[in-house]
Amino acid sequence: MSADYARTGFARRIASLIYDGLVVIAFAMLTTVVYLLVVQGAISLGWLSLGEAEDVAALIQQNTLLYVLRDVLLVLVSLSFFGYFWSKSGQTIGMRAWRMQVRRLDGSLPGFWQSAWRSLCALLGLGNILVLVDIKNKRALQDYLSGCEVVTLSKEDNKKIYQALD
């Protein structure tokens, strides 16, 4: 791949974020279902009791520990999604569709923990607003805090990355 790519602007980043948001929502739904089954299993084994709650979902809402644990799991799933994809190819599903890649400033791929940190710093996508202000560099808050950049790839280079994953 050639070394010089333009940094990605705001609109393309948001379009990719919408794609990825849908995937993360699907993973969150799956995680929630599994969590509900685990809590139900704990109730069946006698480790937990419904008490006054009418069902498992109500128990989770009433029990602070179960509620916080669920939220932590959902955040971990989100961070893991971005951490995995960015460290493996520099692209999530949405980024692949929009021919974007996250990379370190030296052009290499970020590691898992750097990618997870970048995801956390994105503040649910709000960090991208900085791209509108930082016209010269086109870097978002998460790019600055993680030492990364997002570039727009050519169609050929995007295809090479996709094929290399097979």
Salt bridges, closest charged atoms under 4 A:
ASP71 OD1 - ARG70 NH2 3.04
ASP143 OD2 - ARG13 NH2 2.77
ASP143 OD1 - ARG118 NH2 2.47
GLU149 OE1 - ARG7 NE 2.64
GLU149 OE2 - ARG103 NE 2.85
ASP157 OD1 - LYS160 NZ 3.73
